[in-house]
Amino acid sequence: MNAQHIAENESFVDDIFQKPPSHGVQTKLKLDFQPWHKPRKQYVRKKQWIGEIEKLVNKLRDSTSLKYLSLPGKSMIDVRCVHRWCMEKKINLKYLGYNDPNDPTDPSDAELNLSVAELALREYIDKNSEVVTDRFEKIGDRNSLAYRKMIEAGPFDVINIDLCNGIAKPIPLNEQDDYYNAIYEMIQFQKTHRNEPWLLFITTRTDEQNVSVGASWKLYESIEGNAQKFESFRKLLLENLKIQCSPVTDPSVRSKKYMGMQYRNLVSLGFGKWLLGLLFNGQPKWRLQMLDSVEYTINHRNISPDMISLAFECSMIIEPPNDNIRFTNNTFENRQLSEEIYALDLIGNVNSIKDIDVTLAGDQVLLQILIEESATLMSDARFDGEAYKKWAASL
């Protein structure tokens, strides 16, 4: 790519990301750039989220609307990005967001309310879109506002759980108002109220400091169960991910310390295996396919990337009837649609996760394009775009 290509990309971005409305008020541009504002996040938004959403929409019966659940934060960068793509494609976006009412950076919700108001004025935003001032974790409580709003707004085409920290918090499981119950209720609702494919994005920490010991061993147990049942899984696990399973009742397992990439593999595969179980077991049965996923480093004291952005497509499994006595020619051949097959696929997918810090370090042209695109998004959210470019270039 050359300077002409960069200019063309900048022109394209300017066309898609329009300047934010002023609402007749002079707004001071923000300068409080955070780690999640780094240009690599635009790689995730553009290459993973938007890329997979575009593929999904082509599979849906109704390609004129998109129902999206997320944890948007007060600036709602992810919703702005998805909306701009929807606007380009003339797709109506209906979003449901969850925002922690105890966010210390926006105690009065002023920033969030302004973001919601800005988006409400734009084309291709459904008038019933909203951000709920309740935590996503509360979906796990069927008596909560969070759960009721999910039921009213869903089912969803895309669910995006983008966390600054981790799903498996480094505190005892029994003290967590945790994400696990929320994800369980969310998947159960999607399974029983939808028959078309849908996307699940999860961004979470994968280092030992941000995953509780209890959670990591529950994830290990989900892997070990498959390794005990299926020799093919056990062999591929050792060959590709360097994880050797033995029964978790064996004290030597609990004393064994996985580190670095092995620990990332353990958490990523264990979490994927847990999701697969939720979708595949019970009725109806659903398939979980891990899509292209990426990782990067938050804490440079860690010996390997510690933040992972996982992408999954969930699709219902429909098997035609099998005419065993052959009155008809429509004899269904068993294609081994089993949990074993899908679990084997997960191993290969985890092994292929891309480190985008390495990718961007080797492609300065791509990095510059991402900086320009991020600056435009940040400007749309009332940040100083020029100051952002300088900040991003200095990283």
Rosetta blueprint (number, residue, H / E / L):
1 M L
2 N L
3 A H
4 Q H
5 H H
6 I H
7 A H
8 E H
9 N H
10 E H
11 S H
12 F H
13 V H
14 D H
15 D H
16 I H
17 F L
18 Q L
19 K L
20 P L
21 P L
22 S L
23 H L
24 G L
25 V L
26 Q L
27 T L
28 K L
29 L L
30 K E
31 L L
32 D L
33 F L
34 Q L
35 P H
36 W H
37 H H
38 K L
39 P H
40 R H
41 K H
42 Q H
43 Y H
44 V H
45 R H
46 K H
47 K H
48 Q H
49 W H
50 I H
51 G H
52 E H
53 I H
54 E H
55 K H
56 L H
57 V H
58 N L
59 K L
60 L L
61 R L
62 D L
63 S L
64 T L
65 S E
66 L E
67 K E
68 Y E
69 L E
70 S E
71 L L
72 P L
73 G L
74 K L
75 S L
76 M L
77 I H
78 D H
79 V H
80 R H
81 C H
82 V H
83 H H
84 R H
85 W H
86 C H
87 M H
88 E H
89 K H
90 K L
91 I L
92 N E
93 L E
94 K E
95 Y E
96 L E
97 G E
98 Y E
99 N L
100 D L
101 P L
102 N L
103 D L
104 P L
105 T L
106 D L
107 P L
108 S L
109 D L
110 A H
111 E H
112 L H
113 N H
114 L H
115 S H
116 V H
117 A H
118 E H
119 L H
120 A H
121 L L
122 R L
123 E L
124 Y L
125 I E
126 D L
127 K L
128 N L
129 S L
130 E E
131 V E
132 V E
133 T L
134 D L
135 R L
136 F H
137 E H
138 K H
139 I H
140 G H
141 D L
142 R L
143 N L
144 S L
145 L H
146 A H
147 Y H
148 R H
149 K H
150 M H
151 I H
152 E H
153 A H
154 G L
155 P L
156 F L
157 D L
158 V E
159 I E
160 N E
161 I E
162 D E
163 L L
164 C L
165 N L
166 G L
167 I L
168 A L
169 K L
170 P L
171 I L
172 P L
173 L H
174 N H
175 E H
176 Q L
177 D L
178 D L
179 Y H
180 Y H
181 N H
182 A H
183 I H
184 Y H
185 E H
186 M H
187 I H
188 Q H
189 F H
190 Q H
191 K H
192 T H
193 H H
194 R L
195 N L
196 E L
197 P L
198 W E
199 L E
200 L E
201 F E
202 I E
203 T E
204 T E
205 R E
206 T L
207 D L
208 E H
209 Q H
210 N H
211 V L
212 S L
213 V H
214 G H
215 A H
216 S H
217 W H
218 K H
219 L H
220 Y H
221 E H
222 S H
223 I H
224 E H
225 G H
226 N H
227 A H
228 Q H
229 K H
230 F L
231 E H
232 S H
233 F H
234 R H
235 K H
236 L H
237 L H
238 L H
239 E H
240 N H
241 L H
242 K L
243 I L
244 Q L
245 C L
246 S L
247 P L
248 V L
249 T L
250 D L
251 P H
252 S H
253 V H
254 R H
255 S H
256 K L
257 K L
258 Y L
259 M L
260 G H
261 M H
262 Q H
263 Y H
264 R H
265 N H
266 L H
267 V H
268 S H
269 L H
270 G H
271 F H
272 G H
273 K H
274 W H
275 L H
276 L H
277 G H
278 L H
279 L H
280 F H
281 N L
282 G L
283 Q L
284 P L
285 K L
286 W E
287 R E
288 L E
289 Q E
290 M E
291 L L
292 D L
293 S L
294 V E
295 E E
296 Y E
297 T L
298 I L
299 N L
300 H L
301 R L
302 N L
303 I L
304 S L
305 P L
306 D L
307 M E
308 I E
309 S E
310 L E
311 A E
312 F E
313 E E
314 C E
315 S E
316 M E
317 I L
318 I L
319 E L
320 P L
321 P L
322 N L
323 D L
324 N L
325 I L
326 R L
327 F L
328 T L
329 N L
330 N L
331 T L
332 F L
333 E L
334 N L
335 R L
336 Q L
337 L L
338 S L
339 E H
340 E H
341 I H
342 Y H
343 A H
344 L H
345 D H
346 L H
347 I H
348 G H
349 N H
350 V H
351 N H
352 S L
353 I L
354 K E
355 D E
356 I H
357 D H
358 V H
359 T H
360 L H
361 A H
362 G L
363 D L
364 Q H
365 V H
366 L H
367 L H
368 Q H
369 I H
370 L H
371 I H
372 E H
373 E H
374 S H
375 A H
376 T H
377 L H
378 M H
379 S H
380 D H
381 A L
382 R L
383 F E
384 D L
385 G H
386 E H
387 A H
388 Y H
389 K H
390 K H
391 W H
392 A H
393 A H
394 S L
395 L L
